[in-house]
């Protein structure tokens, strides 16, 4: 179980040591306390604010002013002008529902243990004769605890404005979200509303009536066996409707009634069947050592001396577990912390940051065989396309739709306040669209592609309307930024972030969306006047350039970098997650990208190391992939986290710091890239499937199953001493692929729905 479980010999001392459970909509962090247990609760639609249409009538005129400043080479002035005049609004913040406090009479036992079993998504705390087992049920939409012991008292509380009440065996908390919760300011009301979303947390205790006592807002259970059920419902309706569905108390009651009929055993059985239908599709097994039998926090402390392969397998499985627990069909997408947040004013609003973090949450979804978990992201893209059409028209006088670097429950698409280096970046929608086309590449589902073609087309239409021609006649963006990075202005010697003509990432995203839109139209046999225009522009996009040090230029000139080791790697998008630079395509830019990656160095924030891991895998560098995994797993003390950079908390949550879940997902994606790659094509257009392209030398044996690849392939294989000992591949279509293993390359012909099994290749 060392590759499929987290376990500890002591309770959590802080939130970053607690263990997460979730069903996509409901989340809980469980501390495993002895005398007192805390359960922090979340629900995915609890955000500040409400739907609003914000207007910036001066934006387009200000945009023209920035272009003039850049034409006059006043880069500092352009940077400052954007920050002072064009970044006026903010997205909403994600909020906690509240917490359950359980108080026990028990004393610490020498056989204390708490664990999270990733194969069943069950969290268990054992303290002597007392047991507490938690699940988050997707089929029945409740959190549930099975309890055995001498009894407890139960209370509800929340950091948000609330009232308490209850019945004979129920407690409830009626909460009210603030209308504003960002940048250190929590505001309950404004001129339009007295509060935002309303919600109820309701707890029901199932036990013999004689064992239950309610006094005020406390429930007491006198001992034996009991089940605690937790339901949360909110007044949220959808992203564009005022949150005034006041049936949420009745829906809470209905959830609890349905769950009560089954009891814990029935709930758990349905939960495990549902969860394992996703989790058991894929699995990675690597060599275990005696060190892997230690508690998880001890394994992390030891890994800097002895990094065991099994710890990488656990990291992969934990990334898959977290996606299942935070993103399911019909829920909101996973945010900066998935669904787990205890703070009314969390870092960065715990929102959707679309200049890397939201996308990274879903990097592993297709290959890890969890495509259903990406459905909330697809829905998000469709809704942002609706919201972003108004933004494109008003701010840029453009067709189609756009999205900047922040969004939220209400599908905020405007530039966010602050500095130009993050706030001015109107191409976030292009990156989101990558996931739509990538889903087609993996599934070959033409119906899906047809459904989302308008979203792809709208993003391309916006791009075509905002592109300009540079001095050489090439099409490019202007003004341009590279997310959150900057360079030294050659005239002023000051760090700035805005350049005149097309950052590398802008141009890579532009090429990708135009290629994907044209390819989708070809597959679907679409006839659209936009397509001819897209072909013309695609053939004349501003080319990327290589600098004096052999590096890929991030900006339009060979500027001196303001921060060589910057966390963002935006200009390397064409290597990963894109596939614009490969040994078969743009080889010179691939080499320049590797030079840039070396210059960025290894240790960084958590998610930035996840990106570095995936990039080094694409560069087929097993030494660097091992270095990055070891750096990623640097133990972080929660009490001193903000004084450190990157690493991992005792509960395997990745540290920016603070916790950001994108790093966990990025690491899982990077591990997959070490094992299987399917993004390349031969000159003849044959897909290349490569096995073990970047595994460290000490991963001498192992196996992986259920990996999804492009062209509707699924592969499983085992290896020993870098030889593939067993290989199984199923194709949904008839096709020829180029199979590359450490033993060599061969062409393989597959019929539709054929399963190919080979040994010792």
C-alpha positions in Angstrom: 0.0 0.0 0.0 3.0 2.4 0.1 2.2 3.5 -3.4 -1.6 3.9 -2.8 -1.9 5.3 0.8 -0.8 8.1 3.1 -0.5 7.2 6.7 0.8 9.0 9.9 1.4 8.1 13.6 0.2 11.4 15.0 -2.7 13.8 14.4 -2.4 16.8 12.1 -1.0 19.9 13.8 -2.1 22.2 11.0 -4.3 22.4 7.9 -1.3 21.4 5.7 -1.0 18.1 7.6 -4.7 17.2 7.5 -6.0 14.8 4.9 -8.4 15.7 2.1 -11.6 13.9 1.0 -13.9 15.2 -1.7 -16.6 14.3 -4.2 -16.0 17.1 -6.7 -18.6 19.4 -5.0 -18.1 18.8 -1.3 -14.7 18.8 0.3 -13.4 18.2 3.9 -10.0 18.4 5.5 -9.7 15.9 8.4 -7.1 16.5 11.2 -7.4 13.1 13.0 -7.4 14.7 16.4 -7.5 12.8 19.7 -9.2 15.0 22.3 -10.6 17.3 19.6 -11.2 16.7 15.9 -11.6 19.4 13.4 -13.3 18.9 10.0 -12.9 21.9 7.7 -15.7 22.0 5.1 -16.0 23.3 1.6 -18.6 23.4 -1.2 -17.5 24.3 -4.8 -20.1 27.1 -5.4 -19.3 29.1 -2.2 -17.8 32.3 -3.7 -18.1 35.9 -2.9 -20.1 38.2 -5.1 -22.9 37.7 -7.7 -23.2 38.2 -11.5 -22.3 41.7 -12.6 -21.6 43.3 -15.9 -18.7 45.7 -15.5 -18.0 48.4 -18.1 -14.8 50.1 -19.0 -15.6 52.6 -21.7 -12.1 54.0 -21.9 -10.2 50.8 -22.4 -10.0 50.8 -26.2 -8.9 54.4 -26.3 -6.3 53.6 -23.6 -5.1 50.6 -25.6 -4.4 52.8 -28.5 -2.4 55.1 -26.2 -0.3 52.1 -25.1 0.5 51.2 -28.7 1.6 54.8 -29.3 4.0 54.7 -26.3 5.5 51.4 -27.5 5.9 52.7 -31.0 7.9 55.6 -29.4 9.9 53.0 -27.5 8.6 54.2 -24.1 8.2 50.8 -22.6 8.3 52.0 -19.0 5.6 54.5 -19.8 3.5 51.8 -21.5 3.9 49.4 -18.5 2.9 52.1 -16.0 0.0 53.4 -18.1 -1.6 50.0 -18.2 -1.3 49.5 -14.5 -2.7 52.9 -13.7 -5.5 53.1 -16.3 -6.6 49.7 -17.7 -6.8 47.3 -14.7 -9.8 48.2 -12.7 -11.7 45.1 -11.6 -11.2 41.9 -9.6 -12.5 38.4 -9.7 -14.4 37.0 -6.7 -12.9 34.8 -3.9 -13.6 31.2 -3.0 -14.9 30.8 0.5 -15.0 28.1 3.3 -18.3 26.7 4.4 -17.4 26.2 8.0 -16.1 23.4 10.3 -17.2 20.6 12.5 -15.7 20.3 15.9 -15.8 16.9 17.6 -14.7 16.6 21.3 -13.8 13.2 22.7 -12.9 11.9 26.2 -10.2 9.6 24.7 -6.5 9.8 25.5 -3.7 9.3 22.9 -3.0 5.6 22.3 0.4 4.1 21.3 -1.2 2.4 18.3 -2.7 5.7 17.0 -2.8 5.8 13.2 -4.6 7.9 10.5 -4.5 7.0 6.9 -5.9 7.9 3.5 -6.5 4.9 1.3 -6.3 6.1 -2.3 -7.7 2.9 -3.7 -11.1 3.5 -1.9 -11.0 7.2 -1.1 -11.6 6.4 2.6 -9.9 8.3 5.5 -9.5 6.3 8.7 -8.4 7.4 12.2 -7.7 4.7 14.8 -6.9 5.7 18.4 -7.0 2.6 20.7 -10.6 1.3 20.6 -11.9 4.4 18.8 -12.4 4.5 15.0 -13.5 7.3 12.7 -13.9 6.6 9.0 -14.8 9.4 6.5 -16.0 9.3 2.9 -17.2 11.9 0.4 -19.9 10.2 -1.6 -20.4 11.4 -5.2 -23.5 9.1 -5.8 -25.3 10.4 -2.7 -23.7 13.9 -2.4 -22.9 13.8 1.3 -19.9 13.5 3.6 -20.3 10.6 6.0 -18.4 9.3 9.1 -18.7 5.9 10.7 -17.8 6.2 14.4 -17.0 3.5 17.0 -16.0 4.6 20.5 -17.0 6.1 23.8 -18.8 9.1 22.4 -18.3 12.7 21.4 -19.9 16.1 21.3 -20.4 17.9 18.0 -20.6 21.6 17.1 -20.7 23.7 14.0 -19.0 27.0 13.3 -18.0 29.2 10.4 -15.8 32.2 9.8 -18.6 33.7 7.6 -21.7 35.4 8.9 -24.1 32.6 10.1 -26.9 31.4 12.4 -27.2 28.1 14.1 -30.2 25.8 14.7 -31.3 22.2 14.7 -33.6 19.3 15.8 -33.4 16.2 17.9 -30.5 14.6 16.0 -29.7 17.4 13.5 -27.6 20.6 13.6 -27.6 23.2 10.9 -25.6 26.3 10.0 -27.2 29.0 7.8 -24.4 31.0 6.2 -24.2 34.1 4.2 -21.3 34.8 1.9 -19.9 38.4 1.5 -20.3 40.3 -1.7 -16.6 41.0 -1.7 -13.6 39.0 -0.4 -10.3 39.9 -2.1 -7.1 41.7 -1.3 -7.5 41.7 2.5 -11.0 43.2 2.4 -14.2 41.2 3.3 -17.4 43.2 2.7 -20.7 41.7 3.6 -22.9 44.1 1.7 -23.0 46.7 -1.0 -25.6 49.1 -2.5 -27.3 46.2 -4.4 -27.3 43.2 -2.1 -27.0 42.6 1.7 -25.1 39.4 1.1 -24.0 37.1 -1.7 -24.7 33.4 -1.9 -26.6 31.8 1.0 -26.0 28.3 2.1 -26.8 25.6 4.7 -24.4 23.0 6.3 -26.6 20.4 8.0 -25.3 17.5 10.1 -27.4 14.5 11.0 -26.5 11.9 13.7 -27.7 8.4 13.1 -27.7 6.4 16.3 -30.2 5.0 18.9 -32.2 8.0 20.2 -31.3 7.1 23.8 -27.6 7.8 22.9 -28.2 11.3 21.5 -28.7 14.5 23.4 -29.0 17.9 22.0 -28.3 20.9 24.2 -28.4 24.3 22.5 -26.3 24.1 19.4 -24.4 21.0 20.5 -25.1 17.3 19.8 -23.8 14.7 22.2 -23.4 11.0 21.4 -22.9 8.8 24.5 -21.0 6.0 22.9 -21.2 2.9 20.7 -21.5 3.0 17.0 -23.0 6.0 15.0 -23.0 7.6 11.6 -22.6 11.3 11.0 -23.9 12.6 7.7 -23.1 16.1 6.4 -25.0 17.9 3.6 -24.2 21.3 2.1 -26.4 23.2 -0.4 -26.3 26.8 -1.6 -28.5 29.3 -3.3 -26.3 29.4 -6.4 -28.2 28.8 -9.7 -25.7 29.4 -12.5 -22.9 31.9 -13.4 -25.2 34.5 -15.0 -28.2 34.3 -12.6 -28.6 36.0 -9.2 -28.0 33.4 -6.5 -31.6 33.3 -5.1 -32.6 29.7 -5.1 -34.0 29.5 -1.6 -34.7 25.7 -1.8 -31.3 24.9 -0.5 -32.5 23.9 3.0 -35.0 21.5 1.5 -32.3 20.1 -0.7 -30.1 19.5 2.3 -32.9 17.6 4.0 -33.4 15.5 0.9 -29.7 14.6 0.7 -29.7 13.5 4.3 -33.0 11.6 4.0 -31.7 9.6 1.0 -28.4 8.9 2.7 -30.1 7.9 6.0 -32.0 5.2 4.3 -28.8 3.5 3.2 -26.7 3.9 6.3 -22.9 4.1 6.3 -22.4 0.6 4.9 -24.6 1.2 1.9 -23.1 4.7 1.3 -19.6 3.3 1.4 -20.4 0.5 -1.0 -21.9 2.9 -3.6 -19.0 5.3 -3.0 -16.3 2.8 -3.5 -17.9 1.3 -6.7 -18.2 4.8 -8.2 -14.7 6.0 -7.2 -12.9 2.8 -8.3 -14.6 3.0 -11.7 -12.2 6.0 -12.2 -9.2 5.3 -10.0 -8.5 1.7 -11.0 -8.3 2.5 -14.7 -4.7 3.5 -14.3 -1.9 2.5 -12.0 1.8 2.8 -11.6 3.9 0.3 -9.7 7.6 1.0 -9.0 10.2 -0.7 -6.8 9.7 -0.5 -3.1 12.3 -0.4 -0.3 12.1 -0.7 3.4 12.0 3.1 3.6 8.6 3.0 1.9 7.0 1.3 4.8 7.6 4.3 7.1 4.8 6.9 7.7 4.4 9.4 4.9 5.9 12.3 6.7 9.0 10.2 7.6 9.3 9.1 4.0 9.4 12.8 2.9 12.1 13.6 5.4 14.2 10.7 4.2 13.7 11.2 0.5 16.4 13.9 0.3 18.9 11.2 1.3 17.2 8.3 -0.4 14.7 9.1 -3.1 12.8 5.9 -3.6 10.9 5.2 -6.9 7.8 4.2 -4.9 7.4 7.7 -3.6 7.1 9.0 -7.2 4.3 6.4 -7.7 2.5 7.6 -4.6 2.8 11.2 -6.0 1.3 10.1 -9.3 -1.6 8.3 -7.6 -2.2 11.2 -5.2 -2.5 13.6 -8.2 -5.1 11.3 -9.7 -7.0 11.0 -6.4 -7.1 14.8 -6.0 -8.6 15.3 -9.4 -11.3 12.8 -8.8 -12.0 14.4 -5.4 -12.1 18.0 -6.7 -13.5 17.8 -10.3 -16.4 15.6 -11.3 -19.1 15.9 -14.0 -21.5 18.7 -13.0 -19.2 20.4 -10.6 -17.2 23.5 -10.8 -13.6 23.2 -12.1 -10.8 22.6 -9.6 -9.6 26.0 -8.4 -6.2 27.0 -7.1 -6.6 24.7 -4.1 -8.9 22.2 -5.7 -11.9 22.5 -3.4 -10.1 22.7 -0.1 -9.7 26.2 1.5 -10.2 27.2 5.2 -9.8 30.9 4.8 -12.3 33.6 4.1 -9.5 35.6 2.4 -7.4 32.9 0.8 -4.2 33.6 -1.2 -5.0 34.9 -4.7 -8.7 34.5 -3.9 -8.3 30.8 -4.5 -9.7 31.6 -7.9 -9.1 30.3 -11.5 -5.7 31.7 -12.6 -5.7 31.0 -16.4 -2.1 32.0 -17.2 -0.9 28.5 -16.1 -2.6 27.2 -12.9 -6.1 26.3 -14.0 -4.7 24.6 -17.1 -2.1 22.7 -15.1 -4.9 21.3 -13.0 -6.0 19.3 -16.0 -2.7 18.4 -17.7 -2.9 14.8 -16.6 -6.6 14.3 -17.0 -6.6 12.7 -20.5 -3.4 10.6 -20.2 -4.3 9.4 -16.7 -7.6 8.1 -18.0 -9.7 10.6 -16.1 -11.3 12.4 -19.0 -14.7 12.7 -17.3 -13.0 14.7 -14.6 -12.1 17.3 -17.2 -15.8 17.9 -18.1 -16.0 20.9 -15.6 -13.2 22.6 -17.5 -15.0 22.1 -20.8 -18.1 23.6 -19.4 -16.0 26.5 -18.0 -14.6 27.2 -21.5 -18.1 27.3 -23.0 -19.4 29.7 -20.3 -16.4 31.9 -20.5 -16.9 32.1 -24.2 -20.4 33.5 -23.5 -19.1 36.0 -20.9 -16.0 36.9 -22.8 -17.9 37.9 -26.0 -19.0 41.1 -24.2 -15.4 41.7 -23.0 -14.0 41.2 -26.5 -16.5 43.7 -28.1 -16.3 46.4 -25.4 -12.6 46.4 -24.6 -11.0 45.4 -28.0 -13.8 46.1 -30.5 -13.3 42.5 -31.6 -15.4 39.6 -32.6 -15.3 36.2 -30.8 -14.4 36.1 -27.1 -11.5 36.5 -24.7 -10.4 35.7 -21.2 -7.6 37.4 -19.2 -5.6 35.8 -16.4 -8.3 35.6 -13.6 -11.7 34.1 -13.5 -14.2 32.8 -10.9 -17.6 31.3 -10.3 -19.2 34.2 -12.2 -17.0 33.7 -15.3 -15.1 37.0 -14.8 -13.2 37.7 -18.1 -11.9 41.2 -17.7 -8.3 42.3 -16.9 -7.8 42.1 -13.1 -6.3 45.0 -11.1 -2.6 45.2 -10.2 0.3 45.2 -12.6 0.5 44.8 -16.4 2.7 41.7 -16.0 -0.2 39.6 -14.9 -3.4 41.8 -15.4 -2.9 42.5 -19.1 -3.0 39.2 -20.9 -6.0 38.8 -23.1 -5.1 35.3 -24.6 -6.1 33.1 -21.7 -9.0 31.8 -23.7 -6.6 30.4 -26.3 -4.9 28.3 -23.7 -8.2 27.0 -22.4 -9.1 26.0 -25.9 -6.1 23.7 -26.1 -7.8 21.3 -23.7 -10.8 21.1 -26.0 -8.8 20.1 -29.0 -6.6 17.9 -26.9 -9.6 16.0 -25.7 -10.5 15.3 -29.4 -6.9 14.2 -30.0 -7.2 11.6 -27.3 -10.7 10.5 -27.9 -11.3 11.2 -31.6 -14.9 12.1 -30.6 -16.2 14.1 -33.5 -19.5 14.9 -31.7 -17.5 16.6 -28.9 -15.5 18.5 -31.4 -18.6 19.7 -33.2 -20.2 20.7 -29.9 -17.2 22.9 -29.0 -16.2 24.1 -32.4 -18.0 27.5 -31.8 -15.7 28.0 -28.7 -12.6 27.3 -30.8 -13.8 29.5 -33.6 -14.7 32.3 -31.2 -11.2 32.3 -29.7 -9.7 32.3 -33.2 -12.0 35.1 -34.3 -10.9 37.3 -31.4 -7.3 36.7 -32.2 -7.6 37.5 -35.9 -9.3 40.8 -34.9 -6.6 41.9 -32.5 -3.5 40.9 -34.5 -1.6 43.7 -36.3 1.2 43.6 -38.8 4.7 44.5 -37.7 7.3 46.5 -39.6 8.1 43.4 -41.7 4.5 42.6 -42.5 4.2 39.7 -40.0 1.0 39.3 -38.0 1.6 39.7 -34.2 0.0 40.8 -31.0 0.5 44.3 -29.5 1.0 45.2 -26.8 2.2 41.9 -25.5 3.3 40.4 -22.1 4.7 37.1 -21.0 2.8 36.0 -17.9 4.2 37.6 -14.7 7.7 37.9 -16.1 9.7 41.0 -17.2 12.9 42.2 -18.8 15.2 45.2 -18.3 14.4 48.1 -20.6 17.6 48.9 -22.5 17.0 52.6 -22.2 15.9 53.0 -18.6 17.6 49.9 -17.1 14.3 49.3 -15.3 12.3 46.1 -15.2 9.2 46.2 -17.4 6.9 43.6 -18.8 5.2 45.0 -21.9 6.8 44.7 -25.3 5.6 46.0 -28.7 5.4 42.9 -30.9 4.3 39.5 -29.8 5.8 37.7 -26.8 6.8 34.1 -27.6 3.9 32.7 -25.7 1.4 34.9 -27.5 2.7 33.8 -30.9 2.8 30.1 -29.9 -0.8 30.3 -28.6 -1.8 32.1 -31.8 -0.3 29.5 -34.0 -1.9 26.7 -32.0 -5.4 28.1 -32.0 -5.3 28.8 -35.7 -4.0 25.3 -36.5 -6.5 23.6 -34.2 -9.4 25.6 -35.6 -8.5 24.8 -39.2 -7.9 21.2 -38.3 -11.3 20.9 -36.5 -13.1 22.6 -39.5 -11.4 20.0 -41.8 -12.5 17.1 -39.6 -16.0 18.4 -39.4 -16.2 19.5 -43.0 -17.0 23.0 -42.0 -17.3 25.8 -44.5 -16.7 29.2 -42.8 -15.3 32.5 -44.2 -13.1 32.8 -41.1 -11.0 29.8 -42.3 -9.5 31.5 -45.3 -8.5 34.4 -43.2 -7.0 32.1 -40.6 -4.9 30.3 -43.2 -3.5 33.6 -44.5 -2.6 34.8 -41.0 -1.2 31.4 -40.0 1.2 31.5 -43.0 2.4 34.9 -42.0 2.7 34.9 -38.2 5.7 36.7 -36.8 8.5 34.0 -36.4 10.1 33.3 -33.0 13.7 34.1 -32.6 16.9 32.8 -30.9 19.0 35.0 -28.7 22.7 35.7 -28.5 23.2 33.0 -25.9 21.3 30.4 -27.9 18.1 30.8 -25.9 14.6 31.1 -27.2 13.6 34.8 -26.9 10.7 35.4 -24.6 10.0 38.9 -26.0 10.3 40.7 -29.3 14.0 41.6 -28.8 17.0 40.1 -27.1 16.5 42.0 -23.8 18.4 41.3 -20.7 16.2 39.2 -18.4 15.1 40.9 -15.2 14.9 37.5 -13.3 16.7 34.7 -15.0 15.3 32.1 -12.6 11.7 33.3 -12.9 9.1 30.6 -12.0 7.0 31.0 -15.3 8.2 29.2 -18.4 5.7 30.7 -20.7 7.9 30.9 -23.8 8.5 27.1 -23.6 4.8 26.4 -24.1 5.6 25.1 -27.5 7.6 22.2 -25.9 5.1 21.4 -23.2 2.1 21.4 -22.9 2.2 22.2 -26.6 3.9 20.2 -29.3 5.1 23.0 -31.7 8.7 22.2 -31.0 9.8 18.6 -31.4 12.7 16.7 -33.0 10.6 16.5 -36.2 9.2 20.1 -36.1 11.1 23.3 -35.3 14.2 21.5 -34.1 16.2 24.7 -33.8 13.5 26.2 -31.5 13.5 23.0 -29.5 17.3 23.3 -28.9 16.9 27.0 -28.0 14.1 26.1 -25.5 16.4 23.7 -23.7 19.0 26.4 -23.4 16.3 28.7 -21.8 15.2 25.9 -19.4 18.8 25.4 -18.2 19.0 29.2 -17.6 15.8 29.1 -15.5 17.4 26.6 -13.1 15.7 23.9 -11.2 14.3 24.9 -7.8 11.3 27.1 -7.9 7.7 27.3 -6.6 5.8 24.0 -6.5 3.9 24.3 -9.7 6.9 25.7 -11.5 8.9 22.6 -10.6 6.0 20.5 -11.9 6.3 22.3 -15.3 10.1 21.9 -15.3 9.6 18.2 -14.6 7.3 17.8 -17.7 9.7 19.9 -19.8 12.8 17.8 -18.9 10.8 14.7 -19.7 10.0 16.1 -23.2 13.8 16.7 -23.6 14.4 13.1 -22.7 16.6 13.9 -19.8 16.4 11.2 -17.1 19.0 12.9 -14.9 17.0 16.1 -14.7 13.6 14.4 -14.2 15.0 12.7 -11.1 16.5 16.0 -9.9 13.1 17.8 -10.4 11.2 15.1 -8.5 13.6 15.3 -5.6 13.4 19.1 -5.6 9.6 18.9 -5.8 9.6 16.6 -2.7 11.6 18.9 -0.5 9.8 18.7 2.9 8.2 22.0 4.0 7.4 22.7 7.6 3.9 24.4 7.6 5.0 26.6 10.5 7.8 28.1 8.4 6.4 27.7 4.9 6.4 31.3 3.8 10.2 31.5 4.4 10.8 28.7 2.0 10.3 28.3 -1.8 8.5 25.3 -3.3 8.5 21.8 -1.9 5.8 19.6 -0.3 3.8 19.6 3.0 3.5 16.6 5.2 0.1 15.7 3.7 1.6 15.7 0.1 0.0 19.0 -0.7 2.4 20.9 -2.9 3.7 24.3 -1.7 4.0 27.4 -3.8 4.0 28.3 -0.9 1.3 28.4 0.3 -0.5 25.3 -1.0 -1.6 25.3 -4.6 -3.0 22.1 -6.1 -1.8 22.8 -9.6 1.7 21.6 -8.6 0.3 18.1 -7.5 -1.4 17.8 -10.9 1.6 19.1 -12.8 3.8 16.5 -11.1 1.4 13.7 -12.0 1.5 14.9 -15.6 5.3 15.1 -15.6 5.6 11.5 -14.3 3.4 10.4 -17.1 5.6 12.2 -19.6 8.6 10.3 -18.2 6.9 7.0 -19.0 4.8 7.6 -22.2 4.8 10.3 -24.9 2.4 10.4 -27.9 2.7 14.1 -29.0 5.1 13.6 -32.0 4.5 12.7 -35.6 6.9 11.5 -38.3 7.4 13.5 -41.5 4.8 11.3 -43.1 2.2 12.1 -40.4 2.5 8.8 -38.5 2.0 9.1 -34.7 5.0 8.3 -32.6 4.4 6.4 -29.4 7.4 6.4 -27.1 7.8 4.3 -24.0 10.2 5.1 -21.1 11.7 8.3 -22.7 13.0 9.8 -19.5 13.0 7.5 -16.5 15.9 7.6 -14.1 18.4 4.8 -14.1 17.3 3.5 -10.7 13.8 2.9 -12.0 15.0 -0.5 -13.0 11.7 -2.2 -13.0 8.0 -1.3 -12.9 4.7 -1.3 -14.6 2.0 1.1 -15.6 -1.5 0.4 -16.9 -4.4 2.2 -18.5 -2.5 5.2 -20.0 -4.5 7.0 -22.6 -2.6 8.3 -25.6 -3.5 10.4 -28.6 -5.3 8.8 -31.5 -7.6 6.8 -29.1 -4.9 4.4 -27.9 -4.7 2.9 -24.4 -1.4 1.2 -23.4 -0.2 -0.8 -20.5 3.3 -2.2 -20.1 6.0 -3.6 -17.7 9.7 -3.2 -17.9 12.9 -4.7 -16.4 16.3 -3.2 -16.8 14.9 -0.8 -19.4 13.5 -3.6 -21.6 9.8 -3.7 -22.1 8.9 -7.2 -20.9 5.1 -7.0 -21.6 3.2 -4.5 -23.7 -0.5 -4.2 -24.4 -2.1 -1.7 -26.6 -5.7 -1.2 -27.7 -6.8 1.1 -30.6 -10.3 2.4 -31.2 -9.4 3.0 -34.9 -7.4 1.3 -37.6 -4.0 3.0 -37.8 -0.2 2.7 -38.1 2.0 4.0 -35.3 5.7 4.3 -34.8 6.5 2.5 -31.5 9.8 3.6 -29.9 11.1 1.7 -26.9 14.6 1.6 -25.4 15.2 -1.4 -27.7 14.5 0.5 -30.9 11.7 1.7 -33.2 9.2 -0.3 -35.3 6.0 0.4 -37.3 2.9 -1.3 -35.9 -0.3 -1.7 -37.8 -3.5 -1.9 -35.7 -7.1 -2.7 -36.8 -10.1 -0.9 -35.2 -10.8 -2.2 -31.6 -7.7 -4.4 -31.8 -5.7 -5.3 -28.7 -2.0 -5.9 -29.4 0.0 -7.9 -26.9 3.8 -8.2 -27.2 6.6 -9.4 -24.9 10.2 -8.5 -24.6 10.4 -5.7 -27.1 
